[in-house]
Structures are given as structure tokens and as C-alpha cells.
Amino acid sequence: MEKKRIIAQVVAAILLYTVISLILEKDYTQPIILRELGEGLIFGIIYGFFIWIREKWKNKKE
């Protein structure tokens, strides 16, 4: 998988996590938004690492 595709998936995951968290939180103050963005960033990094490991594992089997 290309780097661009992985980065696009990570950015999409961060945005989706943040938007869904804000909708569920029902509070749109600046501290809440920044907290949710931070959590989304952490989620995106973990998700990107998982995708990268999965692709390496898949390529190793072939």
C-alpha cells in the first residue's frame, strides 16, 4: 500500500473519530474540541501503525 493511501486513511480516521466524539459529547467548547482532537490524533497514530504492520505481514506471506 502506498504511503499516500495510508496517510489518507489515517487523516480520515482522525477526522471521523473527532467528529463522532464531538457529536456524542454535545459540548463544543474550545477545551473539549482540543481534547477530542488530541484523542483523535492518538487514535490515528495507532490506527496507522496497525495498517503498516498489517501490510508488512501480508507482504511477508506472499
C-alpha positions as YAML, in Angstrom:
chain: A
units: angstrom
residues:
- id: 1
  name: MET
  ca: [0.00, 0.00, 0.00]
- id: 2
  name: GLU
  ca: [1.31, 3.43, -0.86]
- id: 3
  name: LYS
  ca: [2.28, 5.97, 1.76]
- id: 4
  name: LYS
  ca: [-0.28, 8.44, 0.42]
- id: 5
  name: ARG
  ca: [-3.08, 5.93, 0.82]
- id: 6
  name: ILE
  ca: [-2.09, 5.10, 4.39]
- id: 7
  name: ILE
  ca: [-1.83, 8.79, 5.26]
- id: 8
  name: ALA
  ca: [-5.25, 9.45, 3.73]
- id: 9
  name: GLN
  ca: [-6.78, 6.64, 5.79]
- id: 10
  name: VAL
  ca: [-5.15, 7.95, 8.97]
- id: 11
  name: VAL
  ca: [-6.39, 11.50, 8.36]
- id: 12
  name: ALA
  ca: [-9.89, 10.18, 7.66]
- id: 13
  name: ALA
  ca: [-9.80, 8.14, 10.88]
- id: 14
  name: ILE
  ca: [-8.72, 11.20, 12.89]
- id: 15
  name: LEU
  ca: [-11.49, 13.35, 11.42]
- id: 16
  name: LEU
  ca: [-14.17, 10.70, 11.88]
- id: 17
  name: TYR
  ca: [-13.11, 10.00, 15.46]
- id: 18
  name: THR
  ca: [-13.12, 13.70, 16.31]
- id: 19
  name: VAL
  ca: [-16.46, 14.47, 14.67]
- id: 20
  name: ILE
  ca: [-18.22, 11.46, 16.18]
- id: 21
  name: SER
  ca: [-16.77, 12.21, 19.62]
- id: 22
  name: LEU
  ca: [-17.92, 15.83, 19.45]
- id: 23
  name: ILE
  ca: [-21.42, 14.78, 18.39]
- id: 24
  name: LEU
  ca: [-21.64, 12.31, 21.26]
- id: 25
  name: GLU
  ca: [-20.16, 14.81, 23.74]
- id: 26
  name: LYS
  ca: [-22.71, 17.50, 22.76]
- id: 27
  name: ASP
  ca: [-20.34, 20.20, 24.02]
- id: 28
  name: TYR
  ca: [-18.44, 22.36, 21.55]
- id: 29
  name: THR
  ca: [-16.21, 24.50, 23.75]
- id: 30
  name: GLN
  ca: [-12.58, 25.01, 22.82]
- id: 31
  name: PRO
  ca: [-11.09, 22.77, 25.55]
- id: 32
  name: ILE
  ca: [-13.41, 19.90, 24.58]
- id: 33
  name: ILE
  ca: [-12.57, 20.29, 20.89]
- id: 34
  name: LEU
  ca: [-8.82, 20.32, 21.61]
- id: 35
  name: ARG
  ca: [-9.12, 17.27, 23.88]
- id: 36
  name: GLU
  ca: [-11.05, 15.35, 21.24]
- id: 37
  name: LEU
  ca: [-8.53, 16.35, 18.54]
- id: 38
  name: GLY
  ca: [-5.73, 15.06, 20.76]
- id: 39
  name: GLU
  ca: [-7.51, 11.79, 21.32]
- id: 40
  name: GLY
  ca: [-8.23, 11.57, 17.59]
- id: 41
  name: LEU
  ca: [-4.55, 12.12, 16.81]
- id: 42
  name: ILE
  ca: [-3.54, 9.34, 19.17]
- id: 43
  name: PHE
  ca: [-6.18, 7.06, 17.64]
- id: 44
  name: GLY
  ca: [-4.94, 7.92, 14.14]
- id: 45
  name: ILE
  ca: [-1.32, 7.14, 15.02]
- id: 46
  name: ILE
  ca: [-2.28, 3.77, 16.50]
- id: 47
  name: TYR
  ca: [-4.50, 3.00, 13.51]
- id: 48
  name: GLY
  ca: [-1.75, 3.97, 11.05]
- id: 49
  name: PHE
  ca: [0.73, 1.77, 12.88]
- id: 50
  name: PHE
  ca: [-1.75, -1.13, 12.73]
- id: 51
  name: ILE
  ca: [-2.25, -0.65, 8.97]
- id: 52
  name: TRP
  ca: [1.52, -0.50, 8.41]
- id: 53
  name: ILE
  ca: [2.11, -3.72, 10.42]
- id: 54
  name: ARG
  ca: [-0.75, -5.48, 8.60]
- id: 55
  name: GLU
  ca: [0.69, -4.55, 5.19]
- id: 56
  name: LYS
  ca: [4.18, -5.72, 6.18]
- id: 57
  name: TRP
  ca: [2.74, -9.01, 7.47]
- id: 58
  name: LYS
  ca: [0.68, -9.52, 4.29]
- id: 59
  name: ASN
  ca: [3.67, -8.81, 2.03]
- id: 60
  name: LYS
  ca: [5.85, -11.17, 4.06]
- id: 61
  name: LYS
  ca: [3.43, -14.08, 3.50]
- id: 62
  name: GLU
  ca: [3.43, -13.59, -0.28]
...
